[in-house]
Amino acid sequence: MNRTPSVLVLLPLAACSGSLTDLSGAGAGINSAPPAAAVGGVWEGTDSNGHPVLALTTESGLLTWISLDTGEQGVGAVGIFGNDTNIGYTLVAPRGLALADGSASAECDGEGSIRARESWFVSVNCITSLGGSIESVTELTYDALHMRESRLGLISGDYDDSGLVFSVSPNGEIFEQDPVSGCVVNGQVSTLRRQFNIYDVSISYSNCTGDEVVLNGSTFTGLATLDDSVEPETAVIGLTGAVGEETYSLVLQLPRL
């Protein structure tokens, strides 16, 4: 995986969790048939608009689609049928920014072809909340780090979260505290399938003061992968959760201390 600058953003995002059936509403193009295991992976590429993309997909068809330079993110589902794929996700911009036409979000549907554990070609069309259209074509390459096994013993340790210490204990418990805002983060890392480098992550906020008090009681859940192809080793985490009446995405790239 190519090393990219650390990203820490909160993005408005429709909630997305559960099985492929649960997620089928994320995009109209999703079929009801279950995906094959070959859809799982850590995928990297650059879309036709020039944005570097990281896609994390689980064996059950959950999809996290991240534009690494803009911070825009889509969360949804992917189905695979032979060598054909359908995807659907909700796309949003970082907090305080907007998509290309000034909209806050877009519903995206795509299709393409896949060579299992090798390459993935995806064409996507997004309809924004203002009625505009955003199109992109992305050629993704499978990253072999996906085949690195996942174990709590591998991901445990301390990470640099923009000067804060993000700690994962040997049993997967997460802890972080911000002395400025007072925010305390507690959470859990869990493995999904031990033979693949995709982790399940959940964190919750408490004790926040000042402008961050709105985070108290909020819980964020999502996926992570551990990149040992860079120095220092880096945990890449994509989470979504509700704060008040809106749902946001939290994207972290955390180098190991």
Summary of the structure (lengths in Angstrom):
residues: 257
radius of gyration: 17.4
end to end distance: 18.8
largest distance: 52.5
contacts: 870
relative contact order: 0.18
helix: 9%
strand: 52%
